[in-house]
Every structure is written in structure tokens, then in C-alpha cells.
Amino acid sequence: MHPSQTRFGRQRRFELLLFVLLLIATLLVFGLRPGTHLERVKDAGVLTVITRNSPTTYYIGPEGPTGPEYDLAKAFADELGVELEIITPESFADIMPAIENGDADFAAAGLTVTDSRAERVRFAPAYQTITQQLVYRSGRGRERPDSFEALEGAIIDVVAGSSHVEQLERLKPEYPELSWKPHRSADSEELLYLVWEGLMDFTIADSNEVTLNQRFYPELTVAFDVTDPEELAWAFPPGKDDSLYREAVKFFEAIKADGRLDQILERHYGHAERLDYVGTRIYLRHIAKRLPDYRDLFKEAAEAYDLDWRLLAAIGYQESHWNPKARSPTGVRGLMMLTQRTARQMDVQNRLDPRQSIMGGARYFMHVKDKIPDRIQEPDRTWLALAAYNVGFGHLEDARKITEYQGGDPDKWIDVMERLPLLSQKAYYKYTRYGYARGREPVKYVQNIRSYYDILVWVTTDESTARHPASMDPVYRIAPSSL
């Protein structure tokens, strides 16, 4: 090679190196450096949080995204002045590795603080205390086990990667016969359901999960507490940069001091212990004592929107037991229990005014019902509309698509009601547009209203024939004794 070519090559490399150095200097001058974790979040305008679909964390409700973890993360994002981005992994076991790898800013997934986890991630201040509980289905001749010694030969089904597995591993030396099966593709709520169905004998779940699910699976019974009280907390990536973590510490100090944390937990858990479905005798007593005060209002609204007043009355009873001052922990109020958002949409100025509430509820029900395809006939059209009224139209459509995929009739309530509970199972909801939903809740909601409606039809024998003849159809009729 000629000496001039060698010098030319060295000069080109020098010029390239000089260009790179000048580019780095320019980036530093204009502040375009990586920055701290907190600065990167604010610069991007997005807070990325990894969580899971469940009633104790995050799901899409009738009014949009909700759940204890979602509400906390959204409040934190709002304080930072950024948007919230939610990530839900395929498996619970994927959450910890994702945080260790920095795939999200932090995890808000109902994670129990354990020593082994604390070696892998940085936990923020705890926001809730739970207890791990051994759960089984009572009845069917099964005796209540009082210790792990009573489980000899039994298998405990648990979620893979959970703190429940860690606890069982700690107990194994003390109870050598202890046996369990970890499930990577199932979550805690699915295992609780399978225990209730009798397809599994035992599972371990956190006490907050048990409390919420016992409303729908009343035979689920706690055998005993597996642990002392444990703390739940957010998990942040390890490393020297703790800028976002420190901001989270200040956030939790603030919401504990001003009561916002208590409000969020009350919104999602406060009603669980008090929820009950009253018996037929109580309902008949309320028909005699409470209904006369609102009967004409139900008739007025029904006439305005071409409805059977007894259907509206049944909805009102399911919502509030005909109490015009009713209020739930989630902020819905009035005889028809309207949210602020729905009240604004329906032009209701005062949710506690019985007439406004009933008219607004009737208007909203028709608003939802008008979305149901015209081809669907009564009474299916009404029952599907009631389900959408409760769980949201998007979730109803997801259930109807699952029904069609499985060979059922998406236009028939009797087929759709069998698939709505699948919206709480990951194997199904991960393929839907709107994701997780408490699918058994709208089923119970609709069935209760149908029962209340049938009883009203039976009681009000002097009234004209109902526009919705469900009570005359043996396929759809639910006997009052089933309440």
C-alpha cells in the first residue's frame, strides 16, 4: 500500500472519531443525556407499570380501567404529570424477571414482600396487609382441616412464582409429606374457582383475594391462616438509580397522610363483607312498605321509555333495595345507583332525587339496550342489555364472541350467561378486546333482577301483561326459592 493511502486512512479515522466526540459534546450541552430514572419517565411522558388482571390489581370495569393497583398507579402517574401505561404479562411468574431486567418502571401486582424477593428488587413502602390462607370448598362431607398435618396425601394447587410457593418450600422441612402443584398459566382467582367447582381440593390465596371471591363462591371456606400478616408493596428495579423509587416513597407518605390510600382500599374492599342478596320474604316486605312510595315514578319512567315498570323496579331493587339515599364505597348513589359519569350523560342533576334517579336509570338502560343488535328478540334482548348495564357493553361483546366461537348462540342469554364467567379466566380473556372482567357478577345481577321481576309480576296481578314475557317462559324463569 502506498504511504499516502495509509496516511489518508488514518486521517479518515481521526475525522470520524472527532465527529463522534463533537456529537457527544453537543448532546451533553443541550441536556440530551440519559438522565435519572425519574427524569427519563418525565421526559418520555409515560410511566410504564407491570401488573396482572385480577379484582385485587387491575381490570376493565364498566366505567373503564380500575382495580386497587391501577388506582394507586394512576394517582402516582398523575402526580408525576405523565400518562400511565399498563403491561400485563402472560404469567405471574414473568413479573419479577421483567422488573429485574428493567422492562417496566415498576411492578404494581399485589406482590408480597419476602426476603428472597427483596434480594432481587427494591420494594416501596407497603400499602396493604394480607394473610396467606388455605382454602377449600365446604360441604360434600369434607371436614375442615386444621393444620398441614391433616392434608397428608392431598395436593395444594398454587400459582407458579408466587409467595405461596415460597411459603410451602419453607414449610417442607417441617411437613415432609407436604405436596403442591404450581400452575404457570393460571392465576389465584382461577384456582379459587376450580376449588369451588370441586376440580381441586385445596389452594392457597391471599386474604384479600379470598374475601372478594367469597361473594361469588359462597362455599369457599378458609381452613386456616398459613402465615402471619404480610405486606404488599410495589417492586422497583435494582441498581444505584433510586430516583423514581424515592418519588414513590414520598407519594405513599402523602396518600397515607391525607387519607387517599384508605379511600382507594375502601372503594375496592369495603363492600365485600357487607354484600348480601336478600331473601324472598324480605323482598316481599319491601314491596309492601317501600315500593308504594316510588311505584308511580317507576310507571312514569317506564311510560316515557316504553318499558315495563316492574322491570325498572326490579333493577332499582337490585341496585339500592329502593333506598333513595343509598351510596356505595365506589361513589355510585341514589335509588338507581348512578355513577357521576352516567348521571352527567343522562342529564341527572341530583342523584339523590328519586324521580331524577329513576328517569336517569331508565334513560341509561335504554341507551345500553339500543346498542344490542336489532335482530335479537325478547326476552334475550333485555337480559343481554341488563348484563351490559352491569359489566359494560364491551365485556358483553367479548362474551358473545366467545359464545359464537364455542358454537353457542351469541344472541341467546342462556348461551351467553354460560360464557360470561370465562372473562375472569386468563385462558379466555387474554384473547378478548377488553380483557378481564368479573364475569360471574353480571350473571348473578341479571338472574336476581329476573327473579325480582317475576315476583313483582306475581304480586301485581291487577296489572296489565308485562311487555317482556320472561316470567311466562319456563326456559327463562328463575323460581323465587332460588334466591
KABEL-V204638 format. One record per residue. N is the residue number from 1. RES is the residue in three letters. PHI is phi in whole degrees, -180 to 180 (none if undefined). PSI is psi in whole degrees, 0 to 359 (NA if undefined). Layout:
((N,RES,PHI,PSI) (N,RES,PHI,PSI))
This chain:
((1,MET,none,138) (2,HIS,-69,141) (3,PRO,-55,325) (4,SER,-66,327) (5,GLN,-69,324) (6,THR,-65,315) (7,ARG,-63,322) (8,PHE,-63,319) (9,GLY,-65,317) (10,ARG,-64,322) (11,GLN,-65,320) (12,ARG,-64,318) (13,ARG,-66,322) (14,PHE,-65,317) (15,GLU,-65,322) (16,LEU,-66,317) (17,LEU,-64,319) (18,LEU,-62,321) (19,PHE,-63,317) (20,VAL,-64,317) (21,LEU,-63,318) (22,LEU,-64,323) (23,LEU,-66,316) (24,ILE,-63,317) (25,ALA,-61,319) (26,THR,-63,317) (27,LEU,-63,320) (28,LEU,-67,319) (29,VAL,-62,317) (30,PHE,-90,9) (31,GLY,74,18) (32,LEU,-91,47) (33,ARG,-97,164) (34,PRO,-53,317) (35,GLY,77,182) (36,THR,-79,171) (37,HIS,-58,314) (38,LEU,-63,318) (39,GLU,-65,321) (40,ARG,-64,320) (41,VAL,-63,314) (42,LYS,-68,322) (43,ASP,-65,320) (44,ALA,-75,335) (45,GLY,76,17) (46,VAL,-141,133) (47,LEU,-108,116) (48,THR,-98,121) (49,VAL,-124,134) (50,ILE,-100,133) (51,THR,-148,196) (52,ARG,-140,155) (53,ASN,-78,113) (54,SER,-170,162) (55,PRO,-68,343) (56,THR,-96,0) (57,THR,-131,283) (58,TYR,-152,136) (59,TYR,-162,168) (60,ILE,-93,115) (61,GLY,-97,182) (62,PRO,-58,331) (63,GLU,-99,6) (64,GLY,117,195) (65,PRO,-59,140) (66,THR,-158,186) (67,GLY,118,151) (68,PRO,-57,313) (69,GLU,-67,321) (70,TYR,-62,314) (71,ASP,-62,321) (72,LEU,-67,313) (73,ALA,-65,322) (74,LYS,-66,321) (75,ALA,-65,322) (76,PHE,-66,316) (77,ALA,-61,319) (78,ASP,-63,321) (79,GLU,-68,329) (80,LEU,-80,346) (81,GLY,76,32) (82,VAL,-130,168) (83,GLU,-83,155) (84,LEU,-103,127) (85,GLU,-115,125) (86,ILE,-103,134) (87,ILE,-120,130) (88,THR,-120,115) (89,PRO,-75,170) (90,GLU,-66,324) (91,SER,-138,150) (92,PHE,-58,325) (93,ALA,-65,346) (94,ASP,-84,348) (95,ILE,-69,308) (96,MET,-61,312) (97,PRO,-59,324) (98,ALA,-64,321) (99,ILE,-71,319) (100,GLU,-61,326) (101,ASN,-86,356) (102,GLY,74,28) (103,ASP,-77,348) (104,ALA,-146,163) (105,ASP,-69,323) (106,PHE,-168,170) (107,ALA,-108,130) (108,ALA,-124,83) (109,ALA,-136,27) (110,GLY,65,41) (111,LEU,-84,129) (112,THR,-78,137) (113,VAL,-78,116) (114,THR,-127,160) (115,ASP,-61,317) (116,SER,-67,323) (117,ARG,-70,323) (118,ALA,-64,340) (119,GLU,-78,345) (120,ARG,-108,331) (121,VAL,-136,173) (122,ARG,-108,117) (123,PHE,-89,136) (124,ALA,-78,175) (125,PRO,-58,143) (126,ALA,-66,147) (127,TYR,-121,351) (128,GLN,-158,150) (129,THR,-117,134) (130,ILE,-134,173) (131,THR,-132,135) (132,GLN,-73,135) (133,GLN,-131,141) (134,LEU,-85,127) (135,VAL,-123,141) (136,TYR,-143,174) (137,ARG,-97,123) (138,SER,-77,165) (139,GLY,88,190) (140,ARG,56,29) (141,GLY,77,5) (142,ARG,-84,130) (143,GLU,-85,150) (144,ARG,-76,117) (145,PRO,-71,141) (146,ASP,-109,357) (147,SER,-165,171) (148,PHE,-67,336) (149,GLU,-63,332) (150,ALA,-80,359) (151,LEU,-103,18) (152,GLU,-57,127) (153,GLY,88,350) (154,ALA,-91,156) (155,ILE,-112,132) (156,ILE,-100,121) (157,ASP,-89,129) (158,VAL,-138,165) (159,VAL,-81,129) (160,ALA,-62,139) (161,GLY,80,3) (162,SER,-87,166) (163,SER,-67,341) (164,HIS,-66,321) (165,VAL,-64,316) (166,GLU,-58,318) (167,GLN,-66,319) (168,LEU,-64,323) (169,GLU,-65,324) (170,ARG,-69,328) (171,LEU,-83,343) (172,LYS,-55,316) (173,PRO,-61,327) (174,GLU,-79,328) (175,TYR,-125,82) (176,PRO,-58,334) (177,GLU,-84,358) (178,LEU,-63,131) (179,SER,-135,138) (180,TRP,-145,162) (181,LYS,-128,115) (182,PRO,-81,139) (183,HIS,-116,117) (184,ARG,-81,329) (185,SER,-95,1) (186,ALA,-118,152) (187,ASP,-108,179) (188,SER,-63,320) (189,GLU,-64,321) (190,GLU,-64,320) (191,LEU,-67,322) (192,LEU,-62,319) (193,TYR,-63,318) (194,LEU,-67,327) (195,VAL,-66,317) (196,TRP,-62,323) (197,GLU,-74,348) (198,GLY,86,9) (199,LEU,-85,345) (200,MET,-135,153) (201,ASP,-86,314) (202,PHE,-142,153) (203,THR,-146,167) (204,ILE,-116,132) (205,ALA,-141,157) (206,ASP,-71,148) (207,SER,-60,327) (208,ASN,-68,324) (209,GLU,-69,320) (210,VAL,-63,315) (211,THR,-59,314) (212,LEU,-68,323) (213,ASN,-81,338) (214,GLN,-66,339) (215,ARG,-64,328) (216,PHE,-102,336) (217,TYR,-124,76) (218,PRO,-61,337) (219,GLU,-80,353) (220,LEU,-64,127) (221,THR,-130,139) (222,VAL,-83,122) (223,ALA,-77,310) (224,PHE,-168,162) (225,ASP,-76,133) (226,VAL,-86,330) (227,THR,-133,168) (228,ASP,-73,170) (229,PRO,-54,136) (230,GLU,-125,160) (231,GLU,-103,145) (232,LEU,-105,143) (233,ALA,-158,162) (234,TRP,-74,149) (235,ALA,-116,127) (236,PHE,-110,156) (237,PRO,-60,149) (238,PRO,-73,171) (239,GLY,127,176) (240,LYS,-76,332) (241,ASP,-81,103) (242,ASP,-113,24) (243,SER,-63,315) (244,LEU,-70,323) (245,TYR,-60,314) (246,ARG,-61,324) (247,GLU,-66,323) (248,ALA,-67,322) (249,VAL,-59,314) (250,LYS,-64,323) (251,PHE,-61,312) (252,PHE,-68,325) (253,GLU,-60,320) (254,ALA,-70,313) (255,ILE,-74,337) (256,LYS,-74,323) (257,ALA,-74,321) (258,ASP,-94,2) (259,GLY,90,358) (260,ARG,-66,325) (261,LEU,-64,315) (262,ASP,-61,322) (263,GLN,-65,318) (264,ILE,-65,315) (265,LEU,-66,322) (266,GLU,-65,322) (267,ARG,-59,324) (268,HIS,-102,338) (269,TYR,-120,340) (270,GLY,-62,331) (271,HIS,-88,345) (272,ALA,-62,319) (273,GLU,-75,336) (274,ARG,-95,348) (275,LEU,-67,128) (276,ASP,-149,154) (277,TYR,-109,111) (278,VAL,-69,154) (279,GLY,-77,171) (280,THR,-62,320) (281,ARG,-64,319) (282,ILE,-65,319) (283,TYR,-61,315) (284,LEU,-62,323) (285,ARG,-65,322) (286,HIS,-70,327) (287,ILE,-59,319) (288,ALA,-75,323) (289,LYS,-101,327) (290,ARG,-102,319) (291,LEU,-59,321) (292,PRO,-54,330) (293,ASP,-70,338) (294,TYR,-123,359) (295,ARG,-57,313) (296,ASP,-66,327) (297,LEU,-68,320) (298,PHE,-63,320) (299,LYS,-67,320) (300,GLU,-63,314) (301,ALA,-66,320) (302,ALA,-64,321) (303,GLU,-66,321) (304,ALA,-67,329) (305,TYR,-118,18) (306,ASP,56,52) (307,LEU,-123,164) (308,ASP,-82,124) (309,TRP,-61,332) (310,ARG,-71,330) (311,LEU,-67,315) (312,LEU,-61,319) (313,ALA,-64,321) (314,ALA,-65,319) (315,ILE,-62,314) (316,GLY,-61,322) (317,TYR,-69,318) (318,GLN,-61,324) (319,GLU,-76,315) (320,SER,-137,0) (321,HIS,59,32) (322,TRP,59,43) (323,ASN,-110,108) (324,PRO,-67,345) (325,LYS,-105,13) (326,ALA,-62,146) (327,ARG,-150,133) (328,SER,-101,163) (329,PRO,-60,338) (330,THR,-87,0) (331,GLY,97,359) (332,VAL,-76,145) (333,ARG,-142,160) (334,GLY,92,178) (335,LEU,-61,324) (336,MET,-100,6) (337,MET,51,61) (338,LEU,-88,142) (339,THR,-76,164) (340,GLN,-60,320) (341,ARG,-64,313) (342,THR,-65,320) (343,ALA,-60,318) (344,ARG,-64,317) (345,GLN,-62,324) (346,MET,-95,10) (347,ASP,61,40) (348,VAL,-96,117) (349,GLN,-83,324) (350,ASN,-132,106) (351,ARG,-68,340) (352,LEU,-86,353) (353,ASP,-80,119) (354,PRO,-56,318) (355,ARG,-66,313) (356,GLN,-62,319) (357,SER,-64,314) (358,ILE,-66,316) (359,MET,-64,319) (360,GLY,-66,320) (361,GLY,-65,318) (362,ALA,-65,318) (363,ARG,-64,318) (364,TYR,-69,320) (365,PHE,-60,317) (366,MET,-68,327) (367,HIS,-61,317) (368,VAL,-71,317) (369,LYS,-63,327) (370,ASP,-66,342) (371,LYS,-80,340) (372,ILE,-68,132) (373,PRO,-51,139) (374,ASP,-60,333) (375,ARG,-69,339) (376,ILE,-76,126) (377,GLN,-93,165) (378,GLU,-74,150) (379,PRO,-87,356) (380,ASP,-57,323) (381,ARG,-59,318) (382,THR,-70,316) (383,TRP,-66,321) (384,LEU,-66,322) (385,ALA,-65,321) (386,LEU,-64,319) (387,ALA,-62,317) (388,ALA,-66,323) (389,TYR,-58,325) (390,ASN,-88,311) (391,VAL,-102,345) (392,GLY,109,141) (393,PHE,-64,324) (394,GLY,-62,316) (395,HIS,-66,323) (396,LEU,-62,317) (397,GLU,-63,322) (398,ASP,-60,316) (399,ALA,-66,323) (400,ARG,-68,324) (401,LYS,-68,320) (402,ILE,-63,319) (403,THR,-59,314) (404,GLU,-65,319) (405,TYR,-62,325) (406,GLN,-87,6) (407,GLY,90,6) (408,GLY,-86,179) (409,ASP,-100,110) (410,PRO,-68,352) (411,ASP,-98,3) (412,LYS,-115,126) (413,TRP,-60,322) (414,ILE,-61,331) (415,ASP,-85,318) (416,VAL,-67,323) (417,MET,-63,335) (418,GLU,-74,336) (419,ARG,-99,340) (420,LEU,-54,317) (421,PRO,-61,340) (422,LEU,-67,343) (423,LEU,-68,349) (424,SER,-100,4) (425,GLN,-110,127) (426,LYS,-58,326) (427,ALA,-60,339) (428,TYR,-110,311) (429,TYR,-69,340) (430,LYS,-69,345) (431,TYR,-100,1) (432,THR,-95,166) (433,ARG,-75,321) (434,TYR,-102,359) (435,GLY,73,209) (436,TYR,-62,142) (437,ALA,-150,153) (438,ARG,-77,78) (439,GLY,-64,336) (440,ARG,-78,338) (441,GLU,-63,312) (442,PRO,-66,331) (443,VAL,-65,311) (444,LYS,-64,321) (445,TYR,-59,309) (446,VAL,-66,317) (447,GLN,-66,323) (448,ASN,-63,314) (449,ILE,-63,320) (450,ARG,-62,320) (451,SER,-66,314) (452,TYR,-61,320) (453,TYR,-63,314) (454,ASP,-59,317) (455,ILE,-64,319) (456,LEU,-64,320) (457,VAL,-61,320) (458,TRP,-69,319) (459,VAL,-72,318) (460,THR,-91,62) (461,THR,-67,345) (462,ASP,-86,355) (463,GLU,-83,161) (464,SER,-69,163) (465,THR,-60,138) (466,ALA,-65,149) (467,ARG,-71,334) (468,HIS,-109,102) (469,PRO,-82,37) (470,ALA,-62,324) (471,SER,-69,347) (472,MET,-97,356) (473,ASP,-104,113) (474,PRO,-62,338) (475,VAL,-69,326) (476,TYR,-102,347) (477,ARG,-71,136) (478,ILE,-114,119) (479,ALA,-65,140) (480,PRO,-54,329) (481,SER,-65,345) (482,SER,-83,355) (483,LEU,-65,NA))
